[in-house]
Amino acid sequence: MLNNNAHLSEKVFADDIEKAPTRDGFGRGTVEAGTADPNVVVLCADLAESTRAEWFQKEFPERFIEMGVAEQNMATVAAGMAGAGKVPFIASYAAFSPGRNYEQIRTTIALNERHVVVCGMHAGVSVGPDGATHQMLEDLGMMRMLPRMTVIAPGDAEEARKAVVAAAKHDGPIYLRFGRAGTPIFTTAQTPFAIGKALTLWESEVPQVAILSTGSLSYAALAAARALEEEGIQSVVLHVPTVKPLDEAAVLEAARRSGRVLTVEEHQTAGGFGSAIAELLAERHPVPVRRLGIEDTFGQSGEPEELLRHYGLDAPHIKDAARALLRAQ
């Protein structure tokens, strides 16, 4: 059943649930953060409209810097600005930042512990028709390997707004992952959010499987849990927006209660969220684990929902994977 303490939307399972891309949360969040702190600045690599950086630009034109198609330069300039006391957000497609400027993020931002918020837009296969070149599926792994880097994949546009506001106040380098496609807004202004904390969305009395998810696929995990309940299978759904540092206590508790863990992410299974969970459980509480994600392949053109279904990341496939995990024991 739904966890009442999560304060989810009243329309969480309604056909007319509101949808918006998580990049909208970036736009609203930067305006909010910029209003609260005059040191907040936004740098963009010639993609102000599609990243929603233009929302900040319209409110604070004197604090918006258009860097052009120069992602490496953008990261380095931001590191310098952070050293001078500013709070820079750098925005581009994830395929380009961190895809193109990884060395600069590593050396000038992470190594120097600069408080720069790296914002990777249009991540995952749900970018849709833009195809494999723009469907960044490796960014969580790349960024979580960097020492001192915090990594966050918000679940919906409202949580994305909160993550941006929290990132502006956080200390040290941060990576925020955003999507292009409109996805259900299942959280509310009252839903708890804190960097490093997971959130239980669904909780049966005696869960037989724990579904751990990050990013907007947490809504699909929630829908899968409801479908499993209708079949008599109890579960717990743990939404884990902070991929690094993990909420280890919450992950371990979910594993102990259920004895089986299914992870879900719109990312390569190698090195990403599922790998982080598997690493933790292997060392602290070994249980059967299955990871759902992109299996050692690149994306392709298609509509967002079509692609998620093709790669086995929609609610029916998550439900089937949970059932298969139960049968395997």
Secondary structure, DSSP 8 states (H G I E B T S, - for coil): -B-GGG---TTTT-TT--EE-HHHHHHHHHHHHHHH-TTEEEEESS-HHHHTHHHHHHH-GGGEEE--S-HHHHHHHHHHHHHTT-EEEEEEETTTTTTTTHHHIIIIIITTT---EEEEESBSGGG-TT-GGG-B-SHHHHHHTSTT-EEE--SSHHHHHHHHHHHHHS-S-EEEE--SS-EE----TTS---TT--EEEEE-SS-SEEEEE-TTHHHHHHHHHHHHHHTT--EEEEE--EEES--HHHHHHHHHHHS-EEEEEEEESSSSHHHHHHHHHHHH----EEEEEE-S----SS-HHHHHHHTT-SHHHHHHHHHHHHHT-
